[in-house]
Amino acid sequence: MQEVTGIQVDSNSTEELQQRASNEFRKAWDYGFVWNILIHNQVLDKCRTRMGHASYATDGTDYSAEIFCPFEDPEDAIDFQPMEVYGRQEHRKLVEDFNRDYRLRCQQVPDAVNTTGVYITLVSGLLEIFGWDILLMALSMDPEGFGETANRYAEWMQQYFDTLADCESPVVKIHDDIVWTSGPFVRPEWYRKYVFPNYKKFFAPLREAGKKIIFTSDGNYTQFVDDIADCGVSGFVLEPTTDMKYIAEKYGKTHAFIGNADTRILLNGSKEEIYEEVKRCMDIGKKCPGFFMAVGNHIPSNTPVENALYYNEVFEKLRKR
């Protein structure tokens, strides 16, 4: 950021200076889309698992050794009642919160597509509540019973989607990490019985309100691209493990898609390898009207600055249609 903007900024700088540097950086690199959500795990604080967090940010500022699970066994997850635990939010206040978040993003990056949205849509929410151990054991022990837990969680989450339908943002961000890097972690039939039908309920008021819905999942969700499209989304955000070529060929004229350069190549690759990775993405996406180039799994702070700069240089060279 210092190299691009000329602003001397780091993780110890004031929030105001960090935000100014971020805004200038986005202008310099000509951001077309700003990934943003409002509702994260803060709304689950009454009862959720802490799984710790590895160092990712500069100076390890995001490291956490806090590990705690409020559930003793998988049966607790199967009996869990989200509505009783978390309760309902005031619709009008939620609308105001979403509007405030969206207006702030528009003020910060006025030349890009801005969003507000939800991180803990369904699978990500269940993971935040139960953690991997309890979640996987419950799925193994009683997939139908835990599916009903998912349905009850979805009933509680519906209030946020009903509110998004009434907010000002014409584009809404829906995040749900439904898979691992290698693909699904439970039988595909479970997703098709308990996840995607709930997506259709979530998205119905959004579509009726004319919203564009941008979906994000980490990992390889190639197997579910058609299912997600059928739920009514307008675009896909994807990491390099998901097959962007398939999305481009089938949905490239009707949907947006965002990705999917591999950050590992920026981290360890030669200039030739970085060039070929950018070219791979541009060859797939440049002919599609809704394609946004991105590193689909972020650029970590230990990436050599010269590699990141070269990545953008190649993009600027190849991006013209």
C-alpha positions as MATLAB code, in Angstrom:
seq = 'MQEVTGIQVDSNSTEELQQRASNEFRKAWDYGFVWNILIHNQVLDKCRTRMGHASYATDGTDYSAEIFCPFEDPEDAIDFQPMEVYGRQEHRKLVEDFNRDYRLRCQQVPDAVNTTGVYITLVSGLLEIFGWDILLMALSMDPEGFGETANRYAEWMQQYFDTLADCESPVVKIHDDIVWTSGPFVRPEWYRKYVFPNYKKFFAPLREAGKKIIFTSDGNYTQFVDDIADCGVSGFVLEPTTDMKYIAEKYGKTHAFIGNADTRILLNGSKEEIYEEVKRCMDIGKKCPGFFMAVGNHIPSNTPVENALYYNEVFEKLRKR';
ca = [
       0.000    0.000    0.000;
       2.894    2.353    0.724;
       4.454    1.558   -2.655;
       1.241    2.220   -4.564;
      -0.178    5.199   -2.652;
       2.930    6.869   -1.222;
       1.167    6.974    2.175;
       3.307    5.749    5.080;
       0.886    3.326    6.744;
       1.098    0.055    8.670;
      -0.876   -2.013   11.182;
      -0.050    0.488   13.957;
      -1.371    3.513   12.061;
      -4.609    5.201   13.075;
      -7.838    3.787   11.711;
      -8.386    7.040    9.820;
      -5.009    6.799    8.073;
      -5.509    3.116    7.272;
      -8.890    3.893    5.721;
      -7.468    6.778    3.672;
      -4.670    4.541    2.387;
      -7.171    1.799    1.550;
      -9.339    4.235   -0.378;
      -6.369    5.572   -2.334;
      -5.162    2.050   -3.049;
      -8.526    0.995   -4.455;
      -8.543    4.039   -6.733;
      -4.998    3.354   -7.935;
      -5.734   -0.292   -8.687;
      -9.117    0.584  -10.215;
     -11.282   -1.657   -8.072;
     -14.553   -2.514   -9.796;
     -16.151   -4.400   -6.913;
     -15.820   -4.075   -3.130;
     -16.532   -7.230   -1.115;
     -18.405   -6.223    2.033;
     -20.836   -7.691    4.558;
     -22.333   -6.373    7.797;
     -23.740   -9.404    9.624;
     -20.956  -11.661   10.927;
     -20.552  -13.827   14.016;
     -21.193  -10.863   16.327;
     -24.905  -11.711   16.234;
     -24.113  -15.221   17.528;
     -22.095  -14.126   20.569;
     -24.702  -15.425   23.039;
     -23.694  -18.973   22.103;
     -20.894  -19.896   19.731;
     -17.688  -21.918   19.560;
     -14.240  -20.348   19.511;
     -11.794  -22.348   17.381;
      -8.778  -20.040   17.666;
      -7.189  -18.310   14.666;
      -3.812  -18.729   12.984;
      -1.591  -15.746   12.177;
      -2.547  -14.237    8.835;
      -2.442  -10.463    9.183;
       0.719   -8.387    9.468;
       2.466   -8.882   12.835;
       0.020  -11.681   13.691;
      -2.591   -9.220   14.927;
      -5.375  -11.711   14.189;
      -3.825  -14.605   16.118;
      -6.075  -16.147   18.767;
      -5.448  -19.099   21.069;
      -8.997  -18.985   22.455;
     -10.593  -22.416   22.039;
     -13.980  -23.033   23.624;
     -17.117  -24.983   22.735;
     -20.377  -24.524   24.684;
     -21.675  -27.923   23.515;
     -20.737  -31.182   25.197;
     -21.832  -33.657   22.541;
     -23.450  -33.809   19.063;
     -26.926  -34.334   20.514;
     -26.774  -30.769   21.841;
     -26.421  -29.578   18.252;
     -29.329  -31.703   17.070;
     -31.553  -30.252   19.819;
     -30.408  -26.640   19.372;
     -33.087  -23.938   19.028;
     -31.605  -20.806   17.371;
     -34.734  -18.665   17.672;
     -34.912  -19.235   21.437;
     -31.208  -18.520   21.931;
     -30.690  -15.500   19.658;
     -34.165  -13.997   19.366;
     -35.561  -11.599   16.785;
     -34.066   -8.302   15.673;
     -36.033   -5.124   15.106;
     -36.695   -4.926   11.375;
     -36.520   -1.133   11.091;
     -33.227   -0.926   12.975;
     -31.704   -3.650   10.801;
     -32.739   -1.767    7.678;
     -31.084    1.368    9.055;
     -27.914   -0.605    9.884;
     -27.697   -2.074    6.373;
     -28.333    1.347    4.815;
     -25.644    2.972    6.964;
     -23.133    0.276    6.030;
     -23.926    0.565    2.311;
     -23.737    4.382    2.298;
     -20.352    4.278    4.051;
     -18.931    1.939    1.399;
     -20.275    4.161   -1.388;
     -18.625    7.158    0.251;
     -15.296    5.340    0.552;
     -15.240    3.826   -2.950;
     -17.729    5.774   -5.087;
     -16.600    4.323   -8.428;
     -17.092    0.618   -7.620;
     -19.958   -1.801   -7.136;
     -20.647   -1.667   -3.390;
     -22.576   -4.081   -1.229;
     -23.815   -4.928    2.202;
     -24.768   -8.409    3.260;
     -24.479  -11.509    5.415;
     -21.496  -13.756    6.222;
     -23.161  -16.472    8.332;
     -25.814  -17.446    5.784;
     -26.249  -21.126    6.711;
     -23.292  -23.536    6.728;
     -20.917  -20.791    7.901;
     -23.361  -19.908   10.663;
     -23.644  -23.497   11.846;
     -19.856  -23.745   11.836;
     -19.532  -20.571   13.912;
     -22.013  -21.946   16.442;
     -20.833  -25.543   16.767;
     -17.241  -25.689   15.474;
     -15.939  -28.412   13.187;
     -15.854  -31.239   15.734;
     -19.459  -31.058   16.908;
     -20.748  -30.184   13.423;
     -19.104  -33.164   11.713;
     -20.035  -35.583   14.497;
     -23.669  -34.445   14.405;
     -23.757  -34.864   10.617;
     -22.299  -38.346   10.959;
     -24.521  -39.430   13.834;
     -27.856  -38.049   12.604;
     -27.742  -36.161    9.283;
     -31.519  -35.744    9.187;
     -31.654  -34.512   12.773;
     -28.894  -32.009   12.132;
     -30.647  -31.072    8.895;
     -33.610  -30.010   11.012;
     -31.217  -27.895   13.084;
     -30.122  -26.290    9.812;
     -33.773  -25.629    8.943;
     -34.380  -23.989   12.320;
     -31.267  -21.868   11.914;
     -32.515  -20.843    8.467;
     -35.865  -19.812    9.944;
     -34.005  -17.532   12.353;
     -31.740  -16.155    9.583;
     -34.674  -15.329    7.309;
     -35.166  -12.042    9.184;
     -31.845  -10.751    7.821;
     -32.754  -11.551    4.225;
     -36.193   -9.991    4.623;
     -34.407   -6.872    5.880;
     -31.852   -6.873    3.054;
     -34.785   -6.827    0.639;
     -35.905   -3.526    2.186;
     -32.487   -1.832    2.313;
     -31.048    0.642   -0.225;
     -28.249   -1.503   -1.616;
     -29.117   -2.803   -5.111;
     -26.420   -5.486   -4.776;
     -26.250   -7.780   -1.740;
     -23.380  -10.025   -0.654;
     -24.176  -13.541    0.496;
     -21.293  -15.534    1.998;
     -21.456  -19.221    2.944;
     -18.423  -21.534    3.085;
     -20.238  -24.697    2.064;
     -17.219  -26.835    1.108;
     -13.555  -27.593    1.850;
     -10.685  -27.042   -0.569;
     -11.251  -30.573   -1.887;
     -15.027  -30.187   -2.189;
     -18.101  -31.158   -0.120;
     -17.571  -32.386    3.450;
     -20.960  -34.133    3.613;
     -22.935  -36.029    0.970;
     -24.208  -33.786   -1.842;
     -27.720  -35.044   -1.170;
     -27.617  -33.352    2.259;
     -26.878  -29.980    0.669;
     -29.687  -30.473   -1.811;
     -32.150  -31.319    0.946;
     -31.169  -28.800    3.630;
     -29.008  -26.026    2.144;
     -30.230  -25.043   -1.313;
     -33.981  -25.148   -0.519;
     -33.274  -22.684    2.290;
     -31.256  -20.518   -0.092;
     -34.334  -20.277   -2.317;
     -36.375  -19.068    0.670;
     -33.656  -16.590    1.635;
     -33.327  -15.185   -1.860;
     -37.036  -14.980   -2.739;
     -37.630  -11.544   -1.118;
     -34.338  -10.273   -2.534;
     -35.285  -11.258   -6.057;
     -38.784   -9.823   -5.628;
     -37.156   -6.533   -4.584;
     -34.956   -6.573   -7.691;
     -31.664   -7.084   -5.860;
     -28.564   -8.540   -7.482;
     -27.249  -11.403   -5.312;
     -23.504  -12.106   -5.254;
     -22.605  -15.461   -3.695;
     -19.241  -16.360   -2.128;
     -17.861  -19.649   -0.869;
     -14.288  -20.623   -0.160;
     -13.048  -24.005   -1.373;
     -14.127  -26.022   -4.406;
     -17.863  -25.655   -5.006;
     -17.765  -26.623   -8.705;
     -20.128  -29.529   -8.009;
     -22.773  -27.082   -6.754;
     -22.470  -24.216   -9.248;
     -25.681  -25.232  -11.025;
     -27.532  -25.664   -7.712;
     -26.485  -22.197   -6.577;
     -27.421  -20.640   -9.916;
     -30.824  -22.315   -9.658;
     -31.362  -20.570   -6.318;
     -31.369  -17.223   -8.126;
     -27.945  -15.686   -7.568;
     -26.609  -13.034   -9.935;
     -22.911  -13.743   -9.512;
     -20.209  -15.944   -8.020;
     -17.054  -15.136   -6.030;
     -14.616  -18.031   -6.151;
     -11.219  -19.264   -5.114;
      -8.907  -20.929   -7.679;
     -10.081  -24.439   -6.751;
     -13.545  -23.766   -8.212;
     -13.711  -24.199  -11.998;
     -14.089  -20.663  -13.351;
     -13.979  -21.921  -16.925;
     -17.171  -23.910  -16.324;
     -18.894  -20.833  -14.866;
     -17.752  -18.668  -17.785;
     -18.916  -21.126  -20.425;
     -22.331  -21.771  -18.886;
     -23.157  -18.504  -17.088;
     -20.687  -15.949  -18.463;
     -23.281  -14.021  -20.484;
     -25.907  -13.924  -17.746;
     -24.013  -13.793  -14.430;
     -21.109  -11.900  -12.882;
     -18.135  -13.840  -11.565;
     -15.177  -12.685   -9.523;
     -11.790  -14.424   -9.250;
      -9.859  -16.648   -9.451;
      -6.093  -16.080   -9.506;
      -4.115  -18.308   -7.127;
      -2.427  -16.337   -4.352;
       0.146  -19.124   -3.915;
       1.586  -18.205   -7.304;
       1.951  -14.577   -6.217;
       3.607  -15.788   -3.025;
       6.137  -18.213   -4.508;
       5.985  -17.950   -8.293;
       8.344  -16.469  -10.838;
       7.366  -13.533  -13.048;
       6.635  -15.983  -15.843;
       4.324  -18.015  -13.597;
       2.529  -14.894  -12.378;
       2.054  -13.740  -15.970;
       0.615  -17.108  -17.001;
      -1.772  -17.167  -14.028;
      -3.138  -13.714  -14.822;
      -3.373  -14.648  -18.496;
      -5.270  -17.841  -17.616;
      -7.895  -15.828  -15.757;
      -8.124  -13.128  -18.389;
      -8.423  -15.634  -21.222;
     -11.412  -17.164  -19.433;
     -13.110  -14.036  -18.184;
     -12.317  -11.168  -20.519;
     -14.940  -12.155  -23.083;
     -17.659  -12.156  -20.398;
     -19.341   -8.819  -19.582;
     -19.659   -9.469  -15.830;
     -16.119  -10.657  -15.068;
     -14.095   -9.011  -12.290;
     -10.438  -10.035  -11.968;
      -9.369  -10.861   -8.412;
      -7.071  -12.987   -6.328;
      -9.787  -15.295   -5.104;
      -8.262  -16.083   -1.711;
      -6.636  -12.741   -0.826;
      -3.033  -11.517   -0.924;
      -1.423  -12.208    2.481;
       1.062   -9.812    4.023;
       4.097  -12.052    3.384;
       3.624  -11.866   -0.403;
       6.656  -10.105   -1.965;
       5.616   -6.563   -2.850;
       7.255   -6.788   -6.259;
       5.143   -9.862   -7.066;
       1.908   -8.103   -6.149;
       2.885   -5.071   -8.197;
       3.760   -7.256  -11.162;
       0.417   -9.062  -10.900;
      -1.419   -5.734  -11.271;
       0.926   -4.621  -14.046;
       0.099   -7.736  -16.061;
      -3.607   -7.280  -15.378;
      -3.521   -3.698  -16.665;
      -1.689   -4.900  -19.772;
      -4.119   -7.732  -20.555;
      -7.445   -6.321  -19.436;
      -8.450   -4.334  -22.508;
     -11.254   -6.000  -24.470;
];
